[in-house]
Protein backbone atom coordinates (compact mmCIF):
# COMPACT_ATOMS: atom_id res chain seq x y z
CA UNK A 1 0.00 0.00 0.00
CA UNK A 2 1.26 3.44 -0.82
CA UNK A 3 2.17 5.73 2.03
CA UNK A 4 -0.74 8.07 1.38
CA UNK A 5 -3.17 5.19 1.33
CA UNK A 6 -1.70 3.80 4.54
CA UNK A 7 -2.27 7.09 6.29
CA UNK A 8 -5.83 7.19 5.00
CA UNK A 9 -6.44 3.67 6.29
CA UNK A 10 -4.97 4.52 9.67
CA UNK A 11 -7.08 7.68 9.89
CA UNK A 12 -10.20 5.64 9.18
CA UNK A 13 -9.26 3.14 11.86
CA UNK A 14 -8.71 5.94 14.37
CA UNK A 15 -12.08 7.42 13.41
CA UNK A 16 -13.94 4.13 13.82
CA UNK A 17 -12.18 3.25 17.07
CA UNK A 18 -13.48 6.53 18.45
CA UNK A 19 -17.01 5.65 17.32
CA UNK A 20 -16.77 2.36 19.23
CA UNK A 21 -15.30 4.08 22.30
CA UNK A 22 -12.14 1.97 22.03
CA UNK A 23 -9.14 3.84 23.39
CA UNK A 24 -5.83 3.74 21.53
CA UNK A 25 -4.07 2.16 24.52
CA UNK A 26 -6.73 -0.55 24.76
CA UNK A 27 -5.42 -3.89 23.45
CA UNK A 28 -8.01 -3.87 20.64
CA UNK A 29 -6.94 -0.38 19.59
CA UNK A 30 -3.26 -1.26 19.78
CA UNK A 31 -3.70 -4.39 17.65
CA UNK A 32 -5.82 -2.50 15.10
CA UNK A 33 -3.14 0.15 14.59
CA UNK A 34 -0.39 -2.48 14.40
CA UNK A 35 -2.37 -4.44 11.81
CA UNK A 36 -2.83 -1.38 9.61
CA UNK A 37 0.95 -0.88 9.55
CA UNK A 38 1.47 -4.43 8.28
CA UNK A 39 -0.90 -4.16 5.33
CA UNK A 40 1.08 -3.64 2.13
CA UNK A 41 -1.44 -4.23 -0.68
CA UNK A 42 -3.64 -1.50 -2.13
CA UNK A 43 -7.38 -1.73 -1.84
CA UNK A 44 -10.37 0.00 -3.36
CA UNK A 45 -12.41 -0.51 -0.19
CA UNK A 46 -10.57 1.34 2.55
CA UNK A 47 -13.67 1.57 4.76
CA UNK A 48 -14.26 -2.17 4.61
CA UNK A 49 -10.57 -2.90 5.19
CA UNK A 50 -10.51 -0.60 8.23
CA UNK A 51 -13.63 -2.24 9.67
CA UNK A 52 -12.27 -5.72 9.02
CA UNK A 53 -9.04 -4.84 10.85
CA UNK A 54 -11.03 -3.63 13.86
CA UNK A 55 -13.39 -6.62 13.72
CA UNK A 56 -10.51 -9.10 13.58
CA UNK A 57 -8.70 -7.30 16.40
CA UNK A 58 -11.82 -7.34 18.59
CA UNK A 59 -12.11 -11.12 18.22
CA UNK A 60 -8.42 -11.75 18.91
CA UNK A 61 -8.48 -9.56 22.02
CA UNK A 62 -11.91 -10.90 23.08
CA UNK A 63 -13.51 -7.47 23.02
CA UNK A 64 -17.31 -7.70 22.98
CA UNK A 65 -19.33 -4.88 21.43
CA UNK A 66 -22.38 -3.48 23.20
CA UNK A 67 -25.72 -3.52 21.38
CA UNK A 68 -25.25 0.15 20.48
CA UNK A 69 -21.72 -0.45 19.18
CA UNK A 70 -22.62 -3.50 17.09
CA UNK A 71 -25.44 -1.52 15.51
CA UNK A 72 -22.92 1.23 14.70
CA UNK A 73 -20.64 -1.45 13.25
CA UNK A 74 -23.38 -2.57 10.86
CA UNK A 75 -24.38 1.02 10.04
CA UNK A 76 -20.84 2.06 9.06
CA UNK A 77 -20.47 -0.92 6.75
CA UNK A 78 -23.91 -0.53 5.21
CA UNK A 79 -23.50 3.21 4.56
CA UNK A 80 -19.89 3.21 3.43
CA UNK A 81 -20.47 0.46 0.87
CA UNK A 82 -22.57 1.56 -2.08
CA UNK A 83 -24.11 -1.88 -2.40
CA UNK A 84 -26.93 -1.00 -4.74
CA UNK A 85 -24.63 0.54 -7.35
CA UNK A 86 -22.68 -2.73 -7.48
CA UNK A 87 -25.80 -4.78 -8.06
CA UNK A 88 -28.09 -2.97 -10.43
CA UNK A 89 -29.40 -6.33 -11.63
CA UNK A 90 -30.63 -7.28 -8.17
CA UNK A 91 -33.75 -6.15 -6.39
CA UNK A 92 -32.83 -3.15 -4.22
CA UNK A 93 -35.60 -4.04 -1.79
CA UNK A 94 -34.16 -7.52 -1.29
CA UNK A 95 -30.69 -6.20 -0.50
CA UNK A 96 -32.13 -3.55 1.83
CA UNK A 97 -34.16 -6.28 3.50
CA UNK A 98 -31.02 -8.26 4.31
CA UNK A 99 -29.62 -5.30 6.25
CA UNK A 100 -33.03 -4.76 7.89
CA UNK A 101 -33.24 -8.40 9.00
CA UNK A 102 -29.85 -8.13 10.69
CA UNK A 103 -30.82 -4.87 12.41
CA UNK A 104 -34.06 -6.49 13.61
CA UNK A 105 -32.24 -9.58 14.83
CA UNK A 106 -29.73 -7.49 16.75
CA UNK A 107 -32.47 -5.38 18.29
CA UNK A 108 -34.54 -8.35 19.41
CA UNK A 109 -31.92 -10.98 20.26
CA UNK A 110 -28.40 -9.59 20.73
CA UNK A 111 -28.86 -9.00 24.45
CA UNK A 112 -29.89 -12.67 24.81
CA UNK A 113 -26.87 -14.07 22.99
CA UNK A 114 -24.10 -15.82 24.85
CA UNK A 115 -20.85 -13.88 25.01
CA UNK A 116 -19.16 -16.42 22.71
CA UNK A 117 -21.63 -15.54 19.98
CA UNK A 118 -21.43 -11.78 20.61
CA UNK A 119 -17.65 -12.02 20.32
CA UNK A 120 -17.69 -13.18 16.70
CA UNK A 121 -20.62 -11.04 15.53
CA UNK A 122 -18.43 -8.39 13.85
CA UNK A 123 -16.96 -11.14 11.65
CA UNK A 124 -20.42 -12.41 10.73
CA UNK A 125 -21.51 -8.93 9.67
CA UNK A 126 -18.28 -8.38 7.73
CA UNK A 127 -18.88 -11.62 5.84
CA UNK A 128 -22.43 -10.66 4.89
CA UNK A 129 -21.32 -7.25 3.58
CA UNK A 130 -18.47 -8.90 1.69
CA UNK A 131 -20.98 -11.22 0.01
CA UNK A 132 -23.20 -8.29 -0.97
CA UNK A 133 -20.22 -6.44 -2.41
CA UNK A 134 -18.18 -9.17 -4.04
CA UNK A 135 -20.23 -12.40 -3.96
CA UNK A 136 -17.58 -13.94 -1.69
CA UNK A 137 -17.11 -14.06 2.06
CA UNK A 138 -13.93 -12.71 3.66
CA UNK A 139 -12.18 -16.04 3.06
CA UNK A 140 -12.97 -15.95 -0.65
CA UNK A 141 -15.74 -18.56 -0.58
CA UNK A 142 -18.21 -17.85 -3.39
CA UNK A 143 -21.72 -17.08 -2.11
CA UNK A 144 -24.50 -15.59 -4.21
CA UNK A 145 -26.31 -12.47 -3.06
CA UNK A 146 -29.48 -14.49 -2.53
CA UNK A 147 -27.55 -16.76 -0.19
CA UNK A 148 -26.49 -13.94 2.13
CA UNK A 149 -29.32 -14.40 4.63
CA UNK A 150 -28.78 -18.15 4.77
CA UNK A 151 -25.07 -17.51 5.30
CA UNK A 152 -25.86 -15.09 8.14
CA UNK A 153 -28.09 -17.60 9.93
CA UNK A 154 -25.69 -20.48 9.31
CA UNK A 155 -22.70 -18.69 10.79
CA UNK A 156 -24.71 -17.61 13.82
CA UNK A 157 -25.78 -21.17 14.46
CA UNK A 158 -22.35 -22.69 13.80
CA UNK A 159 -20.79 -20.66 16.60
CA UNK A 160 -23.79 -21.26 18.82
CA UNK A 161 -23.98 -25.00 18.13
CA UNK A 162 -22.50 -25.97 21.49
CA UNK A 163 -25.36 -24.34 23.34
CA UNK A 164 -27.91 -25.79 20.92
CA UNK A 165 -26.56 -29.29 21.55
CA UNK A 166 -26.53 -28.71 25.29
CA UNK A 167 -30.16 -27.61 25.28
CA UNK A 168 -31.11 -30.54 23.06
CA UNK A 169 -29.60 -33.02 25.53
CA UNK A 170 -31.44 -31.36 28.38
CA UNK A 171 -34.76 -31.55 26.54
CA UNK A 172 -34.19 -35.21 25.75
CA UNK A 173 -33.53 -35.95 29.41
CA UNK A 174 -36.76 -34.18 30.28
CA UNK A 175 -38.57 -36.14 27.61
CA UNK A 176 -37.27 -39.47 28.92
CA UNK A 177 -38.45 -38.68 32.44
CA UNK A 178 -41.90 -37.72 31.22
CA UNK A 179 -42.38 -40.41 28.58
CA UNK A 180 -43.73 -42.96 31.04
CA UNK A 181 -46.61 -40.73 32.14
CA UNK A 182 -47.46 -38.78 28.98
CA UNK A 183 -49.98 -40.52 26.73
CA UNK A 184 -50.22 -39.93 23.03
CA UNK A 185 -52.52 -37.04 22.17
CA UNK A 186 -54.29 -37.28 18.82
CA UNK A 187 -54.49 -34.18 16.68
CA UNK A 188 -57.90 -32.58 16.61
CA UNK A 189 -58.33 -31.55 13.01
CA UNK A 190 -61.10 -29.11 13.88
CA UNK A 191 -58.70 -27.08 15.99
CA UNK A 192 -56.18 -26.50 13.24
CA UNK A 193 -56.32 -22.99 11.88
CA UNK A 194 -56.75 -22.26 8.20
CA UNK A 195 -54.17 -20.00 6.61
CA UNK A 196 -55.99 -17.99 3.96
CA UNK A 197 -52.68 -17.15 2.24
CA UNK A 198 -51.49 -20.74 1.95
CA UNK A 199 -52.53 -23.86 0.10
CA UNK A 200 -55.41 -25.47 2.00
CA UNK A 201 -56.01 -29.20 2.19
CA UNK A 202 -59.71 -29.92 1.88
CA UNK A 203 -62.09 -32.63 2.98
CA UNK A 204 -60.75 -36.09 2.26
CA UNK A 205 -57.14 -34.96 1.84
CA UNK A 206 -57.03 -33.25 5.22
CA UNK A 207 -58.62 -36.20 7.02
CA UNK A 208 -56.00 -38.51 5.50
CA UNK A 209 -53.19 -36.14 6.48
CA UNK A 210 -54.38 -36.26 10.09
CA UNK A 211 -55.10 -39.99 10.25
CA UNK A 212 -53.72 -41.99 13.18
CA UNK A 213 -50.93 -43.44 11.06
CA UNK A 214 -49.75 -40.06 9.81
CA UNK A 215 -50.24 -38.56 13.26
CA UNK A 216 -47.78 -41.07 14.71
CA UNK A 217 -45.33 -40.56 11.83
CA UNK A 218 -45.28 -36.81 12.39
CA UNK A 219 -45.04 -37.03 16.18
CA UNK A 220 -42.33 -39.70 16.17
CA UNK A 221 -40.14 -37.78 13.72
CA UNK A 222 -40.72 -34.39 15.33
CA UNK A 223 -39.82 -35.85 18.73
CA UNK A 224 -36.50 -37.01 17.31
CA UNK A 225 -35.81 -33.67 15.60
CA UNK A 226 -36.81 -31.33 18.44
CA UNK A 227 -36.51 -33.40 21.61
CA UNK A 228 -39.96 -32.15 22.67
CA UNK A 229 -42.57 -34.42 24.21
CA UNK A 230 -45.53 -35.65 22.18
CA UNK A 231 -48.10 -33.72 24.19
CA UNK A 232 -46.43 -30.39 23.49
CA UNK A 233 -45.93 -31.30 19.85
CA UNK A 234 -49.59 -32.19 19.44
CA UNK A 235 -50.60 -28.88 20.94
CA UNK A 236 -48.28 -27.01 18.57
CA UNK A 237 -49.50 -28.93 15.54
CA UNK A 238 -53.07 -28.01 16.44
CA UNK A 239 -52.25 -24.36 15.84
CA UNK A 240 -50.52 -24.68 12.48
CA UNK A 241 -51.82 -23.58 9.12
CA UNK A 242 -52.49 -26.26 6.54
CA UNK A 243 -49.43 -25.36 4.49
CA UNK A 244 -47.06 -25.49 7.48
CA UNK A 245 -48.59 -28.77 8.62
CA UNK A 246 -48.06 -30.24 5.17
CA UNK A 247 -44.43 -29.10 5.03
CA UNK A 248 -43.67 -30.68 8.40
CA UNK A 249 -45.40 -33.85 7.21
CA UNK A 250 -43.22 -33.88 4.09
CA UNK A 251 -40.06 -33.56 6.20
CA UNK A 252 -41.22 -36.29 8.56
CA UNK A 253 -42.10 -38.65 5.71
CA UNK A 254 -38.54 -38.10 4.45
CA UNK A 255 -37.02 -38.42 7.92
CA UNK A 256 -34.51 -41.15 6.98
CA UNK A 257 -33.21 -39.11 4.03
CA UNK A 258 -33.11 -35.99 6.19
CA UNK A 259 -30.97 -37.76 8.79
CA UNK A 260 -28.70 -39.08 6.05
CA UNK A 261 -28.21 -35.56 4.72
CA UNK A 262 -27.54 -34.22 8.23
CA UNK A 263 -24.66 -36.68 8.59
CA UNK A 264 -23.32 -35.78 5.14
CA UNK A 265 -23.60 -32.00 5.64
CA UNK A 266 -19.98 -31.79 6.82
CA UNK A 267 -18.80 -33.19 3.48
CA UNK A 268 -20.05 -31.18 0.50
CA UNK A 269 -18.75 -33.71 -2.03
CA UNK A 270 -20.57 -36.65 -0.46
CA UNK A 271 -23.68 -34.56 0.17
CA UNK A 272 -23.81 -33.56 -3.49
CA UNK A 273 -23.29 -37.16 -4.64
CA UNK A 274 -26.15 -38.55 -2.52
CA UNK A 275 -28.54 -35.66 -3.13
CA UNK A 276 -28.07 -35.72 -6.90
CA UNK A 277 -28.55 -39.49 -6.92
CA UNK A 278 -31.79 -39.15 -4.93
CA UNK A 279 -33.32 -36.35 -7.00
CA UNK A 280 -31.95 -37.51 -10.35
CA UNK A 281 -30.43 -34.20 -11.43
CA UNK A 282 -27.43 -31.97 -10.90
CA UNK A 283 -27.25 -29.24 -8.28
CA UNK A 284 -25.57 -25.89 -8.93
CA UNK A 285 -23.04 -24.64 -6.38
CA UNK A 286 -25.49 -22.10 -5.01
CA UNK A 287 -28.25 -24.71 -4.86
CA UNK A 288 -25.92 -27.07 -3.00
CA UNK A 289 -25.11 -24.32 -0.50
CA UNK A 290 -28.84 -23.65 0.04
CA UNK A 291 -29.58 -27.33 0.55
CA UNK A 292 -26.73 -27.94 3.02
CA UNK A 293 -27.55 -24.77 4.93
CA UNK A 294 -31.22 -25.78 5.24
CA UNK A 295 -30.38 -29.31 6.39
CA UNK A 296 -28.03 -27.99 9.06
CA UNK A 297 -30.78 -25.76 10.40
CA UNK A 298 -33.68 -28.23 10.25
CA UNK A 299 -34.15 -28.23 14.03
CA UNK A 300 -34.33 -24.43 14.10
CA UNK A 301 -36.72 -24.42 11.13
CA UNK A 302 -39.07 -26.98 12.67
CA UNK A 303 -39.12 -25.33 16.09
CA UNK A 304 -39.75 -21.86 14.63
CA UNK A 305 -42.62 -23.22 12.55
CA UNK A 306 -44.12 -24.95 15.59
CA UNK A 307 -43.73 -21.78 17.68
CA UNK A 308 -44.96 -19.36 14.96
CA UNK A 309 -41.72 -17.38 15.04
CA UNK A 310 -41.47 -16.84 11.29
CA UNK A 311 -43.28 -13.52 11.00
CA UNK A 312 -43.92 -12.26 7.44
CA UNK A 313 -42.07 -9.14 6.36
CA UNK A 314 -44.54 -6.28 5.99
CA UNK A 315 -43.25 -5.15 2.60
CA UNK A 316 -43.04 -8.60 0.97
CA UNK A 317 -45.64 -10.69 2.79
CA UNK A 318 -43.19 -13.55 3.38
CA UNK A 319 -40.48 -14.39 5.86
CA UNK A 320 -37.27 -14.52 3.84
CA UNK A 321 -35.41 -16.77 6.27
CA UNK A 322 -38.26 -19.30 6.26
CA UNK A 323 -38.57 -19.02 2.49
CA UNK A 324 -34.84 -19.64 1.97
CA UNK A 325 -34.82 -22.66 4.28
CA UNK A 326 -37.82 -24.18 2.52
CA UNK A 327 -36.17 -23.56 -0.83
CA UNK A 328 -33.24 -25.69 0.34
CA UNK A 329 -35.54 -28.56 1.36
CA UNK A 330 -37.44 -28.25 -1.93
CA UNK A 331 -34.22 -28.49 -3.96
CA UNK A 332 -33.45 -31.97 -2.62
CA UNK A 333 -37.02 -33.23 -2.49
CA UNK A 334 -37.56 -33.17 1.28
CA UNK A 335 -40.73 -31.08 0.84
CA UNK A 336 -43.05 -30.53 -2.10
CA UNK A 337 -43.96 -27.24 -3.68
CA UNK A 338 -47.23 -25.86 -2.33
CA UNK A 339 -48.07 -24.79 -5.86
CA UNK A 340 -48.17 -28.37 -7.06
CA UNK A 341 -49.64 -30.42 -4.22
CA UNK A 342 -49.76 -34.14 -4.88
CA UNK A 343 -52.78 -36.24 -4.02
CA UNK A 344 -52.65 -37.86 -0.62
CA UNK A 345 -54.84 -40.80 -1.58
Secondary structure per residue as TSV (DSSP state, phi and psi in degrees):
chain	resnum	aa	ss	phi	psi
A	1	X	-	360.0	138.0
A	2	X	-	-67.7	156.8
A	3	X	H	-58.0	-43.5
A	4	X	H	-61.5	-40.5
A	5	X	H	-67.0	-38.4
A	6	X	H	-61.3	-42.8
A	7	X	H	-63.7	-40.0
A	8	X	H	-62.9	-43.2
A	9	X	H	-62.3	-44.0
A	10	X	H	-65.3	-38.6
A	11	X	H	-63.1	-39.5
A	12	X	H	-63.9	-42.0
A	13	X	H	-62.8	-43.6
A	14	X	H	-60.7	-41.4
A	15	X	H	-62.4	-46.7
A	16	X	H	-72.4	-34.6
A	17	X	H	-59.9	-38.6
A	18	X	H	-65.0	-40.3
A	19	X	H	-59.4	-39.5
A	20	X	T	-88.3	7.5
A	21	X	T	58.8	34.5
A	22	X	-	-100.4	116.6
A	23	X	-	-73.4	153.5
A	24	X	T	-66.2	-25.5
A	25	X	T	-90.9	-2.0
A	26	X	S	-71.3	147.9
A	27	X	H	-60.0	-31.7
A	28	X	H	-68.9	-41.6
A	29	X	H	-65.4	-42.2
A	30	X	H	-61.6	-46.9
A	31	X	H	-66.1	-35.6
A	32	X	H	-63.1	-45.7
A	33	X	H	-65.3	-43.2
A	34	X	H	-61.1	-39.8
A	35	X	H	-66.2	-37.6
A	36	X	H	-65.1	-32.2
A	37	X	H	-70.0	-25.0
A	38	X	H	-87.9	-12.0
A	39	X	-	-78.0	126.1
A	40	X	-	-113.1	-21.1
A	41	X	S	-84.8	152.5
A	42	X	-	-78.9	159.8
A	43	X	-	-148.9	147.2
A	44	X	S	-89.3	-7.6
A	45	X	-	-121.4	72.2
A	46	X	H	-62.4	-39.6
A	47	X	H	-61.7	-46.3
A	48	X	H	-64.1	-42.8
A	49	X	H	-61.2	-43.2
A	50	X	H	-62.2	-43.7
A	51	X	H	-67.9	-36.0
A	52	X	H	-66.0	-40.1
A	53	X	H	-60.1	-45.5
A	54	X	H	-66.8	-42.6
A	55	X	H	-61.5	-45.2
A	56	X	H	-63.4	-40.6
A	57	X	H	-65.3	-37.8
A	58	X	H	-65.1	-36.4
A	59	X	H	-70.0	-45.4
A	60	X	H	-63.5	-33.8
A	61	X	T	-96.7	4.8
A	62	X	T	58.8	40.3
A	63	X	-	-90.0	124.2
A	64	X	-	-103.4	127.3
A	65	X	-	-77.2	145.1
A	66	X	-	-74.2	169.9
A	67	X	H	-60.2	-38.5
A	68	X	H	-66.1	-41.9
A	69	X	H	-70.2	-38.7
A	70	X	H	-69.4	-31.8
A	71	X	H	-66.7	-40.6
A	72	X	H	-63.0	-37.5
A	73	X	H	-59.3	-47.0
A	74	X	H	-67.3	-40.2
A	75	X	H	-62.6	-44.5
A	76	X	H	-60.3	-45.8
A	77	X	H	-65.8	-42.7
A	78	X	H	-67.0	-38.3
A	79	X	H	-81.3	-33.5
A	80	X	H	-79.4	-19.8
A	81	X	S	-101.2	118.3
A	82	X	-	-81.0	73.1
A	83	X	H	-59.4	-44.8
A	84	X	H	-65.9	-30.7
A	85	X	H	-70.0	-26.4
A	86	X	H	-78.3	-22.2
A	87	X	-	-129.5	66.1
A	88	X	T	-66.3	-23.9
A	89	X	T	-84.4	-4.0
A	90	X	S	-103.2	159.0
A	91	X	-	-71.3	117.3
A	92	X	H	-55.8	-41.3
A	93	X	H	-62.1	-36.2
A	94	X	H	-66.5	-44.4
A	95	X	H	-65.9	-42.7
A	96	X	H	-60.2	-37.1
A	97	X	H	-66.2	-33.1
A	98	X	H	-61.0	-46.5
A	99	X	H	-63.2	-41.0
A	100	X	H	-62.6	-42.2
A	101	X	H	-61.0	-40.4
A	102	X	H	-68.0	-43.6
A	103	X	H	-55.8	-47.3
A	104	X	H	-63.1	-42.2
A	105	X	H	-63.5	-43.6
A	106	X	H	-62.0	-44.9
A	107	X	H	-61.7	-40.8
A	108	X	H	-88.6	-28.7
A	109	X	H	-125.5	-17.2
A	110	X	G	-57.3	-40.9
A	111	X	G	-65.1	-20.0
A	112	X	G	-91.0	-13.5
A	113	X	S	-68.4	149.2
A	114	X	-	-68.7	153.2
A	115	X	H	-59.0	-31.3
A	116	X	H	-65.4	-31.1
A	117	X	H	-79.3	-41.1
A	118	X	H	-59.1	-36.3
A	119	X	H	-58.8	-40.3
A	120	X	T	-97.0	5.8
A	121	X	H	-61.4	-38.9
A	122	X	H	-56.1	-38.8
A	123	X	H	-67.2	-37.4
A	124	X	H	-62.5	-46.0
A	125	X	H	-64.2	-42.4
A	126	X	H	-59.0	-40.6
A	127	X	H	-64.5	-42.0
A	128	X	H	-63.6	-45.1
A	129	X	H	-64.6	-38.3
A	130	X	H	-60.7	-39.4
A	131	X	H	-64.8	-43.3
A	132	X	H	-65.7	-32.2
A	133	X	H	-83.7	-43.7
A	134	X	H	-126.1	0.2
A	135	X	S	64.8	20.7
A	136	X	B	-139.7	151.7
A	137	X	-	-81.0	-176.3
A	138	X	T	-70.2	-11.1
A	139	X	T	-99.0	3.3
A	140	X	-	89.3	6.2
A	141	X	-	-75.2	127.1
A	142	X	B	-72.1	124.1
A	143	X	-	-137.7	127.3
A	144	X	-	-69.5	157.6
A	145	X	G	-56.4	-39.2
A	146	X	G	-75.0	-2.8
A	147	X	G	-100.4	3.0
A	148	X	H	-63.7	-42.9
A	149	X	H	-66.6	-41.5
A	150	X	H	-60.6	-42.0
A	151	X	H	-60.0	-45.2
A	152	X	H	-57.6	-49.5
A	153	X	H	-66.7	-39.2
A	154	X	H	-62.6	-47.0
A	155	X	H	-65.6	-38.0
A	156	X	H	-57.6	-47.2
A	157	X	H	-75.2	-29.6
A	158	X	H	-61.3	-47.0
A	159	X	H	-74.6	-19.0
A	160	X	T	-102.2	8.4
A	161	X	H	-63.9	-33.1
A	162	X	H	-58.6	-43.6
A	163	X	H	-74.1	-31.7
A	164	X	H	-63.6	-45.6
A	165	X	H	-65.3	-37.2
A	166	X	H	-63.7	-46.0
A	167	X	H	-65.4	-35.8
A	168	X	H	-63.2	-43.0
A	169	X	H	-63.7	-38.6
A	170	X	H	-65.2	-42.6
A	171	X	H	-64.9	-36.3
A	172	X	H	-67.7	-36.2
A	173	X	H	-63.9	-41.6
A	174	X	H	-63.2	-40.1
A	175	X	H	-63.0	-44.1
A	176	X	H	-61.2	-38.1
A	177	X	H	-72.9	-24.8
A	178	X	H	-95.4	-16.1
A	179	X	T	-60.9	-29.5
A	180	X	T	-71.9	-23.5
A	181	X	T	-108.7	-14.9
A	182	X	-	-92.0	120.5
A	183	X	-	-88.5	158.0
A	184	X	-	-68.1	131.2
A	185	X	-	-106.9	119.5
A	186	X	-	-75.6	146.4
A	187	X	-	-73.7	129.9
A	188	X	-	-90.3	106.8
A	189	X	G	-63.6	-25.6
A	190	X	G	-70.6	-20.2
A	191	X	G	-87.3	-12.5
A	192	X	S	-74.8	130.7
A	193	X	-	-75.7	151.7
A	194	X	-	-99.7	126.3
A	195	X	-	-93.1	110.4
A	196	X	T	-66.4	-18.7
A	197	X	T	-89.9	-14.5
A	198	X	S	-105.2	173.2
A	199	X	-	-69.6	129.0
A	200	X	-	-107.6	130.9
A	201	X	-	-82.8	133.9
A	202	X	-	-116.6	150.5
A	203	X	H	44.2	-114.2
A	204	X	H	-59.5	-42.3
A	205	X	H	-59.7	-45.4
A	206	X	H	-67.9	-39.4
A	207	X	H	-62.3	-38.5
A	208	X	H	-67.9	-40.8
A	209	X	H	-58.8	-34.7
A	210	X	T	-103.2	20.8
A	211	X	S	-67.8	164.5
A	212	X	H	-56.9	-42.0
A	213	X	H	-62.3	-47.4
A	214	X	H	-69.1	-35.4
A	215	X	H	-55.6	-49.1
A	216	X	H	-65.6	-38.2
A	217	X	H	-60.8	-46.9
A	218	X	H	-63.5	-49.1
A	219	X	H	-64.2	-43.0
A	220	X	H	-61.0	-47.3
A	221	X	H	-68.5	-41.9
A	222	X	H	-66.0	-33.1
A	223	X	H	-62.5	-41.8
A	224	X	H	-66.8	-40.0
A	225	X	H	-72.0	-44.1
A	226	X	H	-99.9	-24.4
A	227	X	-	79.1	5.6
A	228	X	-	-83.9	157.5
A	229	X	-	-80.2	160.4
A	230	X	H	-65.1	-33.0
A	231	X	H	-64.3	-46.5
A	232	X	H	-65.6	-38.5
A	233	X	H	-64.6	-41.8
A	234	X	H	-61.7	-41.0
A	235	X	H	-63.4	-41.5
A	236	X	H	-67.0	-42.0
A	237	X	H	-62.4	-32.2
A	238	X	H	-60.5	-24.5
A	239	X	T	-98.6	-1.1
A	240	X	-	-80.1	153.9
A	241	X	-	-72.8	163.4
A	242	X	H	-59.5	-42.4
A	243	X	H	-67.3	-40.3
A	244	X	H	-68.5	-37.3
A	245	X	H	-62.4	-42.1
A	246	X	H	-66.2	-39.5
A	247	X	H	-66.6	-39.3
A	248	X	H	-65.3	-38.0
A	249	X	H	-62.7	-42.5
A	250	X	H	-59.6	-45.6
A	251	X	H	-61.2	-42.6
A	252	X	H	-68.6	-37.2
A	253	X	H	-66.4	-23.7
A	254	X	T	-106.0	28.1
A	255	X	H	-58.0	-43.5
A	256	X	H	-62.6	-43.0
A	257	X	H	-65.7	-40.2
A	258	X	H	-59.2	-45.3
A	259	X	H	-65.9	-35.9
A	260	X	H	-62.2	-44.3
A	261	X	H	-66.7	-35.6
A	262	X	H	-60.5	-40.0
A	263	X	H	-70.3	-31.2
A	264	X	H	-87.0	-7.6
A	265	X	T	-64.0	-17.7
A	266	X	T	-83.8	-8.6
A	267	X	-	-128.7	97.5
A	268	X	H	-59.4	-37.1
A	269	X	H	-64.3	-47.1
A	270	X	H	-69.1	-38.0
A	271	X	H	-59.9	-48.2
A	272	X	H	-59.4	-45.1
A	273	X	H	-58.6	-48.5
A	274	X	H	-69.9	-42.7
A	275	X	H	-64.1	-45.2
A	276	X	H	-66.2	-33.4
A	277	X	H	-66.9	-39.8
A	278	X	H	-69.3	-41.6
A	279	X	H	-93.6	-11.2
A	280	X	T	74.1	24.8
A	281	X	S	-156.8	164.5
A	282	X	-	-78.7	151.2
A	283	X	-	-110.9	133.7
A	284	X	-	-70.5	164.2
A	285	X	H	-59.4	-41.7
A	286	X	H	-68.9	-37.1
A	287	X	H	-65.3	-41.2
A	288	X	H	-61.1	-42.9
A	289	X	H	-61.1	-45.1
A	290	X	H	-58.3	-47.1
A	291	X	H	-63.6	-47.7
A	292	X	H	-63.2	-42.9
A	293	X	H	-60.5	-42.8
A	294	X	H	-66.0	-43.0
A	295	X	H	-62.6	-41.7
A	296	X	H	-63.0	-27.3
A	297	X	T	-107.2	23.2
A	298	X	H	-62.8	-37.4
A	299	X	H	-63.4	-44.0
A	300	X	H	-64.9	-42.6
A	301	X	H	-59.5	-51.1
A	302	X	H	-61.6	-45.4
A	303	X	H	-65.5	-39.3
A	304	X	H	-67.5	-34.6
A	305	X	H	-65.9	-47.5
A	306	X	H	-61.1	-34.2
A	307	X	T	-97.4	6.0
A	308	X	T	57.7	41.4
A	309	X	-	-92.6	-8.7
A	310	X	-	-87.4	88.3
A	311	X	-	-85.9	133.3
A	312	X	-	-63.4	142.5
A	313	X	-	-71.3	135.8
A	314	X	T	-62.2	-34.9
A	315	X	T	-83.1	-21.9
A	316	X	T	-116.0	-18.5
A	317	X	S	79.8	4.0
A	318	X	S	-133.5	162.2
A	319	X	-	-96.9	116.1
A	320	X	H	-66.4	-34.8
A	321	X	H	-65.6	-46.5
A	322	X	H	-60.9	-44.5
A	323	X	H	-61.2	-43.1
A	324	X	H	-67.0	-39.3
A	325	X	H	-64.0	-44.6
A	326	X	H	-65.8	-32.6
A	327	X	H	-61.9	-40.4
A	328	X	H	-62.6	-42.8
A	329	X	H	-66.6	-37.9
A	330	X	H	-64.1	-39.1
A	331	X	H	-58.4	-34.7
A	332	X	T	-109.7	17.2
A	333	X	T	74.7	20.5
A	334	X	S	-81.2	-25.1
A	335	X	S	-132.7	163.6
A	336	X	-	-105.4	152.4
A	337	X	-	-64.4	135.7
A	338	X	G	-70.9	-14.4
A	339	X	G	-80.0	-20.9
A	340	X	G	-130.5	67.2
A	341	X	-	-66.2	136.0
A	342	X	-	-88.7	159.8
A	343	X	-	-70.2	143.6
A	344	X	-	-100.6	9.8
A	345	X	-	-135.0	360.0
